[in-house]
Amino acid sequence: MEKREMVIETDEFTLRPWKDEDAERLAIIANNKKVSNCLRDGFPYPYSIDDAKGFIYLARQSEVNFVGFAIDIDGVLVGSVGTYPKDDVHRKNMEIGYFLAEEYWGRGIMTNVVKCMIQYIFENFGIVRIYAEPFASNTASRRVLEKAGFRQEGVLKNSIIKDGVVQDSCIYAILREEITCQA
Ligand SMILES: CC(C)(COP(=O)(O)OP(=O)(O)OC[C@H]1O[C@@H](n2cnc3c(N)ncnc32)[C@H](O)[C@@H]1OP(=O)(O)O)[C@@H](O)C(=O)NCCC(=O)NCCS
């Protein structure tokens, strides 16, 4: 998949490629237990400057199947959104993941970011389904997905273990045919 140096600008935020200079700020906003608690163990806590550099390095590699953006508000890095293409029989799917710096929560920002990503992915890739798998306890993320137009497809009972606790996760999806693309 071709890597694009795409920038998406709205009145509220800019979605832009990751830069090496983002590492210091990323290490600050990602180093938050309330954030890592909601994410897979690949997103560590504590989150070091080396973790940040490693993520940015991978995000910038053209051979890595990751369509990811830094979320920028007025020149300040405030979060991350990325989609991960699947392979084999799932190759027409992408999984979306995101996080926002805690001080920006509750303003509707991520709902609008996810809406932008839906449009960008369906317009630029031959993908027919975008899905997310929030932990069942992650009310904020589930609400973001609902507000962005995703449907809950199911609950995966006891599907994850986080910090030693077995929990449920949910699958939310949106299909190409469910949205109107301005191609
Ligand atoms: C999930 C996250 C991205 C949400 O970002 P955000 O910009 O604050 O989201 P929005 O403001 O667009 O929407 C949040 C919604 O959840 C609701 N919400 C938040 N916390 C809630 C809670 N504990 N219980 C019920 N609703 C809650 C908000 O009220 C809002 O809904 P509303 O507009 O109907 O009132 C942010 O909290 C975050 O980064 N969390 C940690 C990482 C994470 O969970 N990533 C997703 C993994 S699947």
The ligand as a Tripos MOL2 file, in Angstrom:
@<TRIPOS>MOLECULE
LIG
   48    50     1     0     0
SMALL
NO_CHARGES

@<TRIPOS>ATOM
      1 C1        -11.9210    7.6280   23.8260 C.3       1 LIG1
      2 C2        -11.3850    9.0280   23.5580 C.3       1 LIG1
      3 C3        -10.5830    9.0170   22.2730 C.3       1 LIG1
      4 C4        -12.6000    9.9770   23.3900 C.3       1 LIG1
      5 O1        -12.1820   11.2260   22.8610 O.3       1 LIG1
      6 P1        -13.0890   12.5420   23.0430 P.3       1 LIG1
      7 O2        -12.6120   13.5610   22.0710 O.co2     1 LIG1
      8 O3        -13.1470   12.9050   24.4730 O.co2     1 LIG1
      9 O4        -14.5180   11.9650   22.5880 O.3       1 LIG1
     10 P2        -15.8030   12.8410   22.2290 P.3       1 LIG1
     11 O5        -15.7930   14.0930   23.0540 O.co2     1 LIG1
     12 O6        -15.9000   12.9520   20.7510 O.co2     1 LIG1
     13 O7        -16.9840   11.8790   22.7160 O.3       1 LIG1
     14 C5        -16.9390   11.2330   23.9620 C.3       1 LIG1
     15 C6        -18.3410   10.7870   24.3400 C.3       1 LIG1
     16 O8        -18.2450    9.8300   25.4000 O.3       1 LIG1
     17 C7        -18.9860   10.3000   26.5010 C.3       1 LIG1
     18 N1        -18.3080    9.7990   27.6920 N.ar      1 LIG1
     19 C8        -17.0490   10.0090   28.0740 C.ar      1 LIG1
     20 N2        -16.7930    9.3580   29.2230 N.ar      1 LIG1
     21 C9        -17.9190    8.7160   29.5480 C.ar      1 LIG1
     22 C10       -18.3020    7.8830   30.6180 C.ar      1 LIG1
     23 N3        -17.4350    7.5460   31.5790 N.pl3     1 LIG1
     24 N4        -19.5700    7.4010   30.6410 N.ar      1 LIG1
     25 C11       -20.4520    7.7260   29.6870 C.ar      1 LIG1
     26 N5        -20.1460    8.5130   28.6100 N.ar      1 LIG1
     27 C12       -18.8990    9.0030   28.5760 C.ar      1 LIG1
     28 C13       -18.9850   11.7970   26.3710 C.3       1 LIG1
     29 O9        -20.0150   12.3780   27.1170 O.3       1 LIG1
     30 C14       -19.2040   11.9200   24.8600 C.3       1 LIG1
     31 O10       -20.5310   11.6050   24.4800 O.3       1 LIG1
     32 P3        -21.6480   12.7380   24.2250 P.3       1 LIG1
     33 O11       -21.1230   13.6480   23.1550 O.co2     1 LIG1
     34 O12       -22.8510   11.9720   23.8050 O.co2     1 LIG1
     35 O13       -21.8280   13.4800   25.5260 O.co2     1 LIG1
     36 C15       -10.5060    9.5440   24.7350 C.3       1 LIG1
     37 O14       -11.2510    9.4500   25.9180 O.3       1 LIG1
     38 C16        -9.2300    8.7280   24.8940 C.2       1 LIG1
     39 O15        -8.2170    9.0290   24.2770 O.2       1 LIG1
     40 N6         -9.2900    7.6710   25.7280 N.am      1 LIG1
     41 C17        -8.1250    6.8070   25.9870 C.3       1 LIG1
     42 C18        -7.7290    5.9900   24.7570 C.3       1 LIG1
     43 C19        -8.8930    5.2040   24.1670 C.2       1 LIG1
     44 O16        -9.8220    4.8090   24.8500 O.2       1 LIG1
     45 N7         -8.8090    4.9460   22.8430 N.am      1 LIG1
     46 C20        -9.7980    4.1610   22.1540 C.3       1 LIG1
     47 C21        -9.5130    2.7100   22.2830 C.3       1 LIG1
     48 S1        -10.7640    1.7160   21.4520 S.3       1 LIG1
@<TRIPOS>BOND
     1     1     2 1
     2     2     3 1
     3     2     4 1
     4     2    36 1
     5     4     5 1
     6     5     6 1
     7     6     7 2
     8     6     8 1
     9     6     9 1
    10     9    10 1
    11    10    11 2
    12    10    12 1
    13    10    13 1
    14    13    14 1
    15    14    15 1
    16    15    16 1
    17    15    30 1
    18    16    17 1
    19    17    18 1
    20    17    28 1
    21    18    19 ar
    22    18    27 ar
    23    19    20 ar
    24    20    21 ar
    25    21    22 ar
    26    21    27 ar
    27    22    23 1
    28    22    24 ar
    29    24    25 ar
    30    25    26 ar
    31    26    27 ar
    32    28    29 1
    33    28    30 1
    34    30    31 1
    35    31    32 1
    36    32    33 2
    37    32    34 1
    38    32    35 1
    39    36    37 1
    40    36    38 1
    41    38    39 2
    42    38    40 1
    43    40    41 1
    44    41    42 1
    45    42    43 1
    46    43    44 2
    47    43    45 1
    48    45    46 1
    49    46    47 1
    50    47    48 1
@<TRIPOS>SUBSTRUCTURE
     1 LIG1         1 GROUP 0 **** ****
